[in-house]
Amino acid sequence: MSRRAAWWWARLAVAAATLAVLVWRVGTGPFLDGLRTVDAAALAAGAGIVLLTTVCSAWRWRVVARGLGVDLALGTAVAAYYRSMFLNVTLPGGVVGDVHRGISHGRDTRDVGRGLRAVAWERSAGQAVQLVLTVALLLVLPSPVRGVMPFVAVVLVAAAGGVALMARVRPTAGGSRWARLRSAGARDLREALLARRAWPAIALASALAVAGHAATFLIAARTAGATAPPSRLLPLALLVMLAAVLPNVGGWGPREGVTAWAFAAIGLGASLGVATAVVYGVMLFVACLPGAVVLVAAWVQRTRSERWLRRPLPGGRRVPARQDGGADV
């Protein structure tokens, strides 16, 4: 087994172990309670909010891709983003959909490397904005981690300074492989993320996406039975959203563990936290179902294309396939 495969399985094992410990500590009751309390109103609200956040995220992806010199229509980006979210919430790891999105876009533009870079930078930019907003709000709102937030803020400022210095690195002729990678990363930062035409749109789209996911969590908490004011639940939502980017099993694992801990830390009880996480997970899953439609539509289109390529021509000949997947007729 390769080191990469071993690391992948180890991360999944940690996520599965988190769920196992939760079941051992709180039992299956909170999980079942969460499933029972989900109603149509919560699912509809979640679907509507996720539609808005998906459009914002797709817009962010389009801005980053254009900075890398790759064209991407907004409608295509929205459909691909739904597909990637559906794969992320149904397959282990939590990033399979993003990898698929990058490869698919790269194949469409005949540059898989650039397609993967666009997705990687887009996700990194979104998580960076989310981290900044989270730290800023946790500095002023009461939360279980408020005491360590000043230290985290200092580290975040230092990291931002490091990114700014990296962006100033200029291309060098020759050099080691690491030097070439560093130069390429600095160029991507300058052209795709920090350019004047790019960073305001990226920041706005990311902030709107964070607000939408936080609102979804608050609705999930209310649906599960939480009566605490939003000022107490919002910091928990931000912590849970950070945990959601950790390796997981179809979206489950760290999210439930952090939610249980955070709710218990402010006196709301771990069981209510687990129930809230379950409601939140179900809301996200249902909201991502349009991605399944995109997958099926792509499969149908691909099947029809393959049948068309295999159709006989006059004289019994068949359509010869080109190397790029097209056909010479």
N, C-alpha and C positions, 0 to 999 in steps of 0.2 A: 504494500500500500504506500502511495506517495505521501510526502509530508503534507501537501495541500489537502489531499483527501482525508488524511488523519485529522487535520485541524478542522475540516468541515464536519466530520462526524463527532468530534469532541464538542464543538459548539452546539450541535443538535442534542447531544447527550446532556449538556448543561441546561438547555431549555426544557427538555423532557424531565430532568430531575427537579427543576423548579416547580413544574406542575405536580409532580409526584409528592413533593414536600407539602405543597399547598393542600392537596387532597388529604394527606396524612394529618395535617394540623387542623384544618377546618371541616373536613369531611366533604361529601358530595352535595350536601344540602345547599350551600350558597351557589354552586354552579347550576343546580336545578332551579333554584329561585330566580336566578338571572334569566334563564331560558323562559320561565313561566311569566315573568313580568314584561317581557318585550311585547309591545302592542303595535298596531298598524300606524298609529300616529307617530311613534318614535321612529319606526322604519321609514315612513314617508319623509319626516324631517331630516333624518340622516341622509337619505338618498338625495334630497334637494341640496343640502349643504355640501355633500361630497361632489355633486355636479359642479358647484361653484369652485370648490377647491381644486378639482381636476382641471377645469379650464385655466385657473391661475397657474397651476403647475405646468400645464402644457404650454402656456404662454412663456413661462420662464425657460422651459426647454427650447422653445423656438428662438428666443433671444440669444441663448448660449450657443445654439447650433449655428445661427447666423454669424456670430462672432468668430466661429471657427471656419467660416466659409462654406457652410452647408445649408441649403435651402430646406425649409420645412413648413408646410402649410398648417395653419392652426387646427383645422378640422382633422387632418391626418394625425397631428400630435395628440389631440384629445382622444381619438379612438385608440391610438397606440398606448396612451397613458392608462386608459381604462383596462386594456388588455394586460398591461404589466402589473397593475394593482391587483387584478383578479388572480394572476399567477402568484403574486407575492403572498396573498392571504390564503392560498390553497396548497402551496408547495412548501416543503421545508426550506429553511434558510432565510427567507424574507427578502432575497435579492434576485431570485431567478427571473422574475418578471422584468427587472431593470436590465439585466444582462441580455435577455431576449429582445427587449426594446432597442438596445444599442446595436445589437447584431443585425436586427431586421432593418433598422434605419440605415446602417452602414451598407448593407447589401443593396438597398434601394438606390443609394447614392454612389455605389461602387467604391466605397472607402470604409471598410468595417472598423479600422482603427480609429478614424475620426468620429464615426458614429458612437463607438464605445466611450471615447473621450468626452463627447458632448453630454452623454447621459451621466458619466461620472462627475463632471464639473457641475452639471445641473443639480444633481442630488446633493453634492457637497455644499453648493451655494445655499440651497434650501435649508440644510441642516445647520449651516453656520448662522444664518439669520434666525432660525429657531433657537439656537443656543444663546445668541445675544439677547433676544427678547425674553427668554426664560430667566437668564441671570438678572436682567434688569428688573423684571417683575418680582423675582424672589428676593431681591435686595430690599424691597419695600413692603411686600405682603407677608403675613405670617405663614410659616411653613415649617415642616420638620427639619429642613436643611438651612434655615435662615442664618444660623450661626457661622456656617462655613462659606456663605456667599461672598463676603469681602475677599477672601483668599481666592475663590474661583474667579471673581471679577479681575483680580490682578493677573492671574494666569491667562485669562482670556485676552486682556489687553496686550500682554507680552506675545501671545500667539498671533494677534492681529498685527503687531509690529513685525514679527517674523515673516508673515505673509507679504506685508508691504515691501520688506527688503528683498524677498524672493522675486517679487514682480519687477524689481529694478535690474535683475540679472539680464545681461545682454548676451546674444548668441556669440559663441566662440568657435573659431575654426578648429576642426580636429578635436583633440581632447579625449578623455575617457568616456566610456558609455554613460557613467553617472553624470558627467558634465553635460553631455548631450541631452540627457533626460531632464536635467535641471533647467537647461536653456529652453527646452520645449515646454516644460511646465510654466516657466516664467512668461513665455510668449502667450500661452493659453490664458493665463491670469490677466495679462494686460489687454488682450484682444477680445476675450469672451466674457470676462466677469467684471473687470475694473474700468473698462472703457466708459466714457461719459454717456454714450447712448445706451449702455447695457445695465450698469449697476442700479440706477433708479428703478428701472422696470423689474429687475431681479429682486430687489429689496421689497418693492411693493407687492409683487406677486407672492413672494414667500411669506410676508406678514399676513396677507389675506388668507393664505392657506393655513397658517398657524392658528389664526383666529377661528377659521371654520372648524378645524379639528378640535379646538378647545371647546367651541360651542357644542359640537357633537358629544363630547365627553360629559359636559354639564347636563345635556338632555338625558344621556344614559344614566347619570347619577340620580336625577330626579325620577326617572322611570323605575330604577331599582329601589327607590324609597328613601333616598337621602334628603334631609330637610335643612341641611346647613346652608347658609347664605353663599351666593356665588363667590364672594371675596375669600371664603375659606376653601371652596372647591377648586377655584381657578389655579392656585399653585399646585394642587395635586394633579390637575389635568396636564399642566406643563411637565411635571416630573414623569407622568405616565407616557407622554408623547416622546420624551427622550428615551425611555426604556423600550419603546416600540421599535427603535432602530437597531436594537441588539439582536443577535441571532436568535431565531425562534422557530417554532414548529407550526407552519401555517398561520403565523401571526400570534400564536399562543406561547406562553412561557414567562418571559421577563415582565411583560405587561401586567399579567395577573399578579405576579409576585410583588412588583413595586406598588401596585394599587392596594393590595392587601396591607403591605407595610405602612404606606402613607395614611390610609384611613385609620389604621390602628394607632398610629403615632399622634393623631389629633383627636382621638377619642371617639371615632365613629365606628370602630370595630372592623376587624379584618374580614369578617363574613360579608359585611356590606360592601367592602372594597372588592372582594371577589365577584359578588353579584353585579356590581357596576361594571367591572372589566368584562364580564360575560355579555352583558347587554351591549356594551360598546363594541365588542368583537362581532356580535351578531349584526348590529347596525352597519358596521363597515363591510361585512361580508355581503349583505343584501345590496348595499349601495354599490358594490363593485361588480354585481352580476352583469351589467352591460358589457363588461370585458369578456364574459363568456360568449355573448352574442357576437362580438368582434372576432373572437377565435373561430367560432363556427362559420361565420361569413367568410373568413379567410380560407378556411378548409374547403368550403364549397367552391369558392373561386379557384383555388388551386386544383381541385379535382376536375373541374370543368376545363381548365387550361390543359391538364394532362390528357384528358380525353380528346381535346381538339388537336393536340400535337400528335396523337396516335391515329387520327382519322386517316383513312386511305385516300390518296389522290387519284385522279384519273390515270389508268394504266397500272393500278395496283401499288404505286409508290406510296411511301409515307413521308410525313413532314419531317425533315432532318432537324434535330435539335442543335442549337448553338451551345457553345461553352457557357454562355452567360444565362442559360435557361430560356432563351427565346427560341425562335424558329425561323429558318430560311425557307420562304415559300416562293 
